[in-house]
Amino acid sequence: MSIQREAMEVLLRPEVRRLLDQLSAALRVRTALFDAAGRPLLRGGDLNNSRYCELVQQRRGMEVCREIDRKMQLEARKCRRVVHYRCPAGLTEAVAPVYASGEVAGFVMIGQFRTAASSPGADAPPAERRAFARLPELTPDEFAAWLGLFESLVDYIVARELVRVPGGRRSALVDRYLNEHLTEKITVSEVARAVGCSSSTLTHYLRTNCGKSFKELLEAKRMEYAARLLRATPGPTIAEAAAASGFRDSFYFSRRFRKYFGMSPRAYQSGVGSG
């Protein structure tokens, strides 16, 4: 699936802008948040491109920069971590994926600075060289510290769920995970990890939005699936229906089924079949 097709609505807490503003001011670099399709959502400190980048883009066009941004966003998505690189104009930049509900909701990018190894290229006009020399220059130690701070910032944004997706999407992700793993032993921590939140957050979310605990939701899913199997013609045996819906013990399955539907699986199957 292409990155454009995976774009989703995101909800940003005000703290995200404050963090990017502070990072831009502290490191003297450009920061920006993009959605999953690579569209800009906000810029730290409302800073535009550096004068050097403006001159390069006037001469080479914007598409060169957009293409490298898209390429490195895809790379960060693939490896699920911060990726740093040198852009075609000789500047160092980094991009990190931001996860929400288990999926990439966007990217934080930071850069437009130079290192000792950077250069504007042999074909750069004098004006570009002068603008390049005015950009912040980081030593190797400063770059390592800068990268660590950037990684910590992104981890904080994800852990605090400062970039979120609407609640309905989280429900859909939970449903999809349960349906795909129904025959397995499923824990709330596994599902929480899959949808990108903590176990306590997921537990509270299910209670608030579904009116059920995780255990109750999982059992309801399994019982409804077992009932669909038993309604089929020809239907499975009770043991087969139990196994297919995630129960290793068919006797325990029968007890839970009776409690949920008010009748045994056999009676349910016979009653549907004769109706």
C-alpha positions in Angstrom: 0.0 0.0 0.0 1.4 3.4 -0.9 2.2 6.0 1.7 -0.5 8.3 0.2 -3.2 5.7 0.6 -2.3 5.3 4.3 -2.9 8.9 5.2 -5.2 9.3 8.2 -6.8 12.0 10.2 -4.7 12.9 13.2 -5.4 14.9 16.3 -2.6 17.0 17.6 -2.3 18.2 21.2 -1.1 21.8 21.7 2.0 20.4 23.4 3.3 19.2 20.1 3.7 22.7 18.8 5.3 23.8 22.0 7.9 21.0 21.9 8.8 21.7 18.2 9.1 25.4 18.9 11.4 24.7 21.8 13.5 22.3 19.9 13.9 24.7 17.0 15.0 27.5 19.3 17.3 25.3 21.4 19.1 23.7 18.4 18.8 26.5 16.0 17.5 24.1 13.3 14.2 23.7 11.4 11.7 21.2 12.7 8.4 20.1 11.1 5.6 17.6 11.5 4.2 15.9 8.5 1.2 13.6 8.1 1.5 10.0 6.9 1.2 11.1 3.3 4.1 13.6 3.7 1.9 16.8 3.9 3.2 19.4 6.3 1.1 19.9 9.4 3.1 22.5 11.4 6.6 23.9 11.6 8.6 24.5 14.8 8.8 28.2 15.5 6.9 28.8 12.3 10.3 28.9 10.6 10.4 28.7 6.8 13.3 27.2 4.9 16.7 28.7 5.4 17.9 31.2 2.9 20.4 28.6 1.6 17.6 26.2 0.9 15.5 28.9 -0.8 18.4 29.6 -3.2 19.0 26.0 -4.0 15.3 25.4 -4.6 15.1 28.4 -6.9 17.9 27.0 -9.0 17.1 23.3 -8.8 13.3 23.3 -8.2 11.3 22.0 -5.2 10.8 18.5 -6.5 14.4 17.4 -5.7 13.8 18.2 -2.0 10.3 16.7 -1.9 11.6 13.5 -3.5 14.3 13.0 -0.9 11.8 13.8 1.9 9.5 11.1 0.6 12.3 8.6 0.2 13.6 9.0 3.7 10.1 9.0 5.2 9.6 5.6 3.6 12.9 4.4 4.9 12.0 5.6 8.4 8.7 3.8 8.1 10.4 0.6 7.0 13.0 0.5 9.8 10.7 2.0 12.4 13.3 4.4 13.8 15.1 7.7 13.3 16.9 8.0 10.0 19.5 10.7 9.4 21.0 11.6 6.0 22.6 14.2 3.9 20.3 16.0 1.4 21.3 16.7 -2.2 22.2 20.3 -1.2 24.7 19.0 1.3 22.8 19.6 4.6 22.2 17.0 7.3 18.6 16.2 8.3 16.7 13.5 10.1 13.3 12.0 10.1 11.4 9.8 12.6 8.0 8.0 12.3 5.4 8.9 14.8 3.1 6.1 15.7 -0.5 6.3 16.9 -2.8 3.3 17.5 -0.2 1.0 16.0 0.2 2.8 12.7 2.3 5.6 11.3 0.4 8.8 11.8 3.1 11.1 10.6 6.7 12.1 10.6 8.8 14.6 12.6 11.7 16.0 10.5 14.5 18.2 11.6 17.5 19.6 9.9 18.9 22.2 7.6 22.3 22.4 9.4 25.8 21.6 8.3 28.7 19.5 9.6 32.4 19.8 9.0 32.1 17.3 6.2 29.3 19.2 4.5 29.7 21.3 1.4 27.3 23.1 -1.0 28.7 21.4 -4.1 31.3 22.5 -6.6 28.6 24.1 -8.9 27.1 26.3 -6.1 27.0 30.0 -7.0 28.7 32.5 -4.6 25.4 33.5 -3.1 24.6 29.9 -2.1 28.1 29.5 -0.7 27.6 32.5 1.5 24.2 31.4 2.7 25.6 27.9 3.4 28.4 29.3 5.5 25.8 31.1 7.7 24.0 27.9 8.6 24.6 26.3 12.1 27.5 23.9 12.0 27.7 20.9 14.4 30.7 18.9 15.5 30.5 15.1 15.6 29.8 15.2 19.4 27.2 17.9 19.0 25.5 15.9 16.3 25.4 12.8 18.4 23.9 14.8 21.3 21.4 16.4 18.9 20.3 13.1 17.5 19.8 11.6 21.0 17.7 14.6 22.0 15.6 14.3 18.8 15.0 10.6 19.4 13.9 11.3 23.0 11.5 14.0 21.8 9.8 11.6 19.3 9.7 8.8 22.0 8.0 11.3 24.3 5.4 12.3 21.7 4.5 8.7 21.1 4.5 7.6 24.7 2.3 10.6 25.8 0.0 10.0 22.7 0.4 13.7 21.8 -0.4 12.7 18.2 -3.6 10.6 18.2 -6.1 9.2 15.8 -9.9 9.5 16.3 -11.3 6.9 18.8 -13.3 5.1 16.1 -10.1 4.1 14.4 -8.7 2.6 17.6 -11.9 0.5 18.0 -11.4 -0.7 14.4 -7.8 -1.6 15.0 -8.7 -3.6 18.2 -11.5 -5.4 16.3 -9.1 -6.3 13.5 -6.4 -7.6 15.8 -8.9 -9.8 17.7 -10.4 -11.1 14.6 -7.0 -12.0 13.1 -5.8 -13.7 16.3 -9.0 -15.2 17.7 -7.6 -18.8 17.9 -4.5 -17.6 19.8 -4.0 -16.8 23.5 -4.5 -13.0 23.5 -3.5 -10.7 26.3 -4.4 -7.0 26.8 -0.8 -6.0 26.7 -0.3 -7.7 23.2 -3.4 -5.8 21.8 -2.3 -2.5 23.4 1.2 -2.9 21.9 -0.4 -3.6 18.5 -2.6 -0.5 18.5 0.1 1.7 20.0 -1.0 2.5 23.5 -0.4 1.3 27.1 -2.4 -1.5 28.7 -4.0 0.9 31.1 -5.0 3.3 28.3 -6.6 0.5 26.3 -8.4 -0.9 29.4 -9.9 2.6 30.2 -10.7 3.1 26.5 -12.7 -0.1 26.3 -14.6 0.5 29.5 -15.4 4.1 28.4 -16.3 3.5 24.7 -17.4 -0.2 24.6 -18.8 -0.6 28.1 -16.8 -3.8 28.5 -13.5 -5.1 30.0 -10.9 -6.5 27.7 -11.8 -10.0 28.9 -15.5 -9.5 28.3 -14.9 -8.1 24.8 -12.7 -11.0 23.8 -15.1 -13.6 25.1 -18.0 -11.8 23.2 -16.0 -11.9 20.0 -15.3 -15.6 20.4 -18.8 -16.5 21.3 -20.3 -14.6 18.4 -17.8 -16.3 16.0 -18.6 -19.7 17.5 -22.3 -19.0 17.0 -21.8 -18.2 13.3 -19.9 -21.5 12.9 -22.7 -23.4 14.6 -25.3 -21.8 12.3 -23.5 -23.0 9.2 -24.7 -26.0 7.2 -23.1 -28.4 7.5 -22.0 -27.3 10.9 -18.8 -28.2 12.7 -18.6 -30.4 15.8 -18.7 -28.7 19.2 -15.0 -29.4 19.6 -14.2 -27.9 16.2 -16.3 -24.8 16.9 -14.5 -24.4 20.3 -11.0 -24.7 18.8 -11.8 -22.4 15.9 -13.0 -19.7 18.3 -10.0 -19.9 20.6 -11.0 -22.4 23.3 -8.7 -25.3 24.0 -11.2 -27.1 26.3 -14.5 -27.9 24.6 -16.1 -28.5 28.0 -15.1 -25.1 29.3 -16.3 -23.7 25.9 -19.7 -25.3 26.4 -20.1 -23.8 29.9 -19.2 -20.3 28.7 -21.5 -20.7 25.7 -24.4 -21.7 27.9 -23.8 -18.7 30.2 -23.5 -16.3 27.2 -26.5 -17.6 25.1 -28.6 -19.3 27.7 -28.4 -22.7 26.0 -25.7 -25.3 25.2 -23.9 -25.2 21.9 -25.6 -28.4 20.8 -29.0 -27.1 21.6 -28.2 -23.9 19.8 -27.0 -25.8 16.8 -30.0 -28.1 16.7 -32.5 -25.3 17.2 -31.0 -23.2 14.4 -30.7 -26.2 12.1 -34.4 -27.1 12.5 -35.6 -23.6 12.1 
